[in-house]
Amino acid sequence: MHVFHLRYRNTQGTLMRILTAVVRRTIDLAYVQAEPSEHAHKVTLLVDVNARQVGQLCRDWRAIVDVLDVRPGVPIKEFWDHEHVGLPRPPESVGAIEAGRTATAQAFGKTIRRYPHGS
């Protein structure tokens, strides 16, 4: 997993072009947060990529006219290992929801299929 921090001008379609660069490579987006930052906007992405894909994504993002800055962060092992890279903690209810799903599935004797996007 790699963390990327991008600053961009909030013009029509810029955030979608940033996200499309990831999705078109069929890379899972584990975390996305976009917010205003001074005179621009910033987006933080957590994606599971290899070194080659890091280079490809950075090149694609820098080619977008309204992207001002691209900063790849340090790789992290797990999504929940996020404190040292500045990502917020997930809500406590996430663990409770997973426990409830597991208990319900066990009660009915079913297996749980896990999808990368949580759907």
RODRENGU-369939 format. One record per residue: residue in one letter; x, y negated, z negated of N, C-alpha, C in turn. Coordinates in steps of 0.2 Angstrom, whole numbers, padded with zeros to 4 digits, always signed. Layout:
<vodos>
AXYZXYZXYZ ...
</vodos>
This chain:
<vodos>
M+0004+0006+0000+0000+0000+0000+0004-0006+0000 H+0003-0011+0004+0006-0017+0004+0001-0023+0003 V+0004-0028+0000+0000-0034-0001+0002-0040+0004 F-0002-0043+0007-0001-0048+0012-0004-0055+0009 H-0001-0060+0009-0004-0067+0008-0003-0071+0014 L-0009-0073+0017-0009-0078+0023-0013-0084+0021 R-0010-0090+0024-0013-0096+0023-0015-0098+0030 Y-0021-0101+0031-0024-0102+0037-0028-0108+0037 R-0029-0112+0043-0034-0117+0043-0041-0114+0044 N-0046-0116+0040-0052-0113+0041-0057-0116+0046 T-0055-0113+0052-0058-0115+0058-0063-0109+0060 Q-0067-0110+0065-0072-0105+0066-0068-0098+0069 G-0069-0093+0066-0067-0086+0068-0060-0085+0066 T-0056-0089+0062-0049-0087+0060-0049-0081+0056 L-0053-0081+0050-0053-0076+0046-0055-0069+0049 M-0060-0070+0054-0061-0063+0058-0056-0061+0062 R-0052-0066+0065-0046-0063+0069-0041-0060+0065 I-0040-0063+0059-0035-0060+0054-0037-0053+0052 L-0044-0052+0050-0046-0045+0049-0046-0040+0054 T-0048-0043+0060-0048-0039+0066-0041-0036+0068 A-0036-0040+0067-0029-0037+0068-0028-0031+0064 V-0031-0030+0058-0030-0024+0054-0035-0019+0056 V-0041-0020+0057-0046-0015+0059-0045-0012+0066 R-0042-0016+0070-0041-0013+0077-0036-0008+0077 R-0032-0007+0072-0027-0002+0071-0029+0004+0066 T-0036+0003+0065-0039+0008+0061-0036+0009+0054 I-0034+0003+0051-0030+0003+0044-0036+0002+0039 D-0036+0005+0034-0041+0004+0028-0039-0002+0025 L-0044-0007+0024-0043-0013+0019-0045-0011+0012 A-0040-0010+0008-0042-0008+0001-0045-0014-0003 Y-0042-0020-0001-0044-0026-0005-0044-0032+0000 V-0048-0037-0001-0048-0043+0003-0051-0049-0001 Q-0047-0054-0002-0050-0060-0006-0048-0066-0002 A-0053-0070+0000-0052-0077+0004-0054-0082-0001 E-0050-0088-0001-0052-0093-0005-0049-0100-0003 P-0052-0106-0004-0048-0112-0002-0042-0113-0006 S-0037-0116-0003-0030-0117-0006-0028-0124-0003 E-0028-0129-0007-0026-0136-0005-0029-0138+0001 H-0026-0139+0006-0029-0142+0012-0030-0136+0017 A-0029-0130+0015-0030-0124+0020-0034-0119+0016 H-0034-0113+0018-0037-0107+0015-0032-0102+0014 K-0033-0097+0010-0028-0092+0009-0032-0085+0009 V-0030-0080+0011-0033-0073+0011-0027-0069+0008 T-0029-0064+0003-0025-0059+0001-0028-0052+0003 L-0023-0048+0006-0025-0042+0009-0021-0036+0005 L-0024-0031+0004-0021-0025+0002-0022-0019+0007 V-0017-0017+0010-0018-0012+0015-0013-0007+0015 D-0015-0001+0017-0010+0005+0017-0007+0006+0024 V-0001+0003+0024+0003+0003+0030+0010+0006+0030 N+0013+0008+0035+0020+0009+0035+0024+0003+0037 A+0031+0004+0037+0035-0002+0039+0034-0004+0046 R+0033+0000+0051+0032-0002+0058+0025-0006+0058 Q+0020-0004+0055+0014-0008+0055+0014-0014+0051 V+0018-0015+0046+0019-0021+0043+0022-0026+0048 G+0027-0024+0052+0030-0029+0057+0025-0031+0063 Q+0021-0026+0065+0015-0027+0070+0010-0032+0067 L+0008-0031+0061+0003-0035+0058+0005-0042+0057 C+0012-0043+0055+0014-0050+0054+0015-0053+0061 R+0017-0050+0066+0018-0052+0073+0011-0055+0075 D+0006-0050+0074-0001-0052+0077-0004-0058+0073 W-0003-0058+0066-0005-0064+0063-0002-0071+0064 R+0005-0070+0065+0008-0076+0067+0007-0079+0074 A+0004-0075+0078+0002-0077+0085-0005-0080+0085 I-0009-0080+0079-0015-0083+0079-0014-0091+0077 V-0016-0095+0081-0015-0102+0081-0016-0105+0074 D-0021-0104+0071-0023-0107+0065-0020-0104+0059 V-0016-0099+0059-0013-0096+0054-0006-0100+0052 L-0006-0102+0046+0000-0107+0045+0006-0103+0042 D+0005-0097+0038+0010-0094+0034+0008-0087+0033 V+0013-0082+0034+0011-0075+0033+0017-0073+0028 R+0015-0070+0022+0020-0067+0018+0018-0060+0016 P+0022-0055+0018+0021-0049+0016+0024-0048+0009 G+0020-0044+0005+0023-0043-0002+0026-0036-0003 V+0027-0035-0009+0031-0028-0011+0026-0023-0010 P+0028-0017-0008+0024-0011-0008+0022-0009-0015 I+0016-0007-0016+0014-0004-0022+0011+0003-0021 K+0011+0007-0026+0010+0014-0026+0002+0016-0026 E-0001+0012-0030-0009+0014-0031-0012+0007-0031 F-0019+0007-0029-0023+0001-0029-0023-0002-0036 W-0024+0002-0041-0025+0000-0048-0018-0003-0051 D-0012-0002-0047-0006-0004-0050-0005-0011-0047 H-0009-0016-0049-0009-0022-0045-0007-0028-0049 E-0006-0028-0056-0005-0033-0060+0001-0037-0058 H+0007-0034-0056+0013-0037-0055+0013-0041-0048 V+0008-0040-0044+0007-0043-0038+0002-0049-0038 G-0001-0050-0043-0006-0055-0044-0013-0054-0041 L-0015-0048-0041-0022-0046-0039-0026-0046-0045 P-0033-0048-0045-0037-0048-0051-0039-0040-0053 R-0040-0039-0059-0042-0033-0062-0049-0031-0059 P-0051-0025-0057-0057-0023-0055-0062-0023-0061 P-0069-0024-0060-0073-0024-0065-0074-0018-0069 E-0075-0018-0075-0075-0012-0079-0081-0007-0077 S-0086-0010-0074-0091-0006-0071-0089-0001-0066 V-0084-0002-0063-0082+0003-0057-0081+0010-0060 G-0077+0010-0066-0076+0017-0069-0083+0020-0071 A-0087+0016-0074-0094+0019-0076-0098+0022-0070 I-0098+0018-0064-0101+0020-0059-0099+0027-0056 E-0092+0028-0056-0089+0034-0053-0091+0040-0058 A-0090+0038-0065-0092+0043-0070-0099+0046-0069 G-0104+0041-0068-0111+0043-0067-0112+0047-0060 R-0109+0045-0055-0109+0049-0049-0107+0056-0050 T-0101+0057-0053-0098+0063-0054-0103+0068-0059 A-0106+0065-0064-0110+0068-0068-0117+0070-0065 T-0119+0066-0060-0125+0068-0057-0124+0073-0052 A-0118+0073-0048-0117+0078-0043-0116+0085-0047 Q-0112+0085-0053-0111+0091-0056-0118+0094-0059 A-0122+0090-0061-0129+0092-0063-0133+0096-0058 F-0132+0093-0052-0135+0096-0046-0131+0101-0042 G-0125+0102-0044-0121+0107-0041-0118+0105-0034 K-0117+0099-0033-0115+0096-0027-0108+0094-0027 T-0105+0094-0022-0098+0091-0021-0098+0084-0019 I-0094+0080-0021-0094+0073-0019-0089+0072-0014 R-0091+0068-0008-0087+0067-0003-0084+0059-0004 R-0078+0058-0004-0075+0052-0005-0073+0049+0002 Y-0075+0043+0003-0074+0039+0009-0069+0033+0007 P-0065+0031+0012-0060+0026+0010-0063+0019+0009 H-0069+0018+0012-0072+0011+0011-0077+0011+0005 G-0078+0017+0002-0083+0017-0004-0090+0017-0002 S-0091+0019+0005-0098+0020+0007-0101+0027+0006 
</vodos>
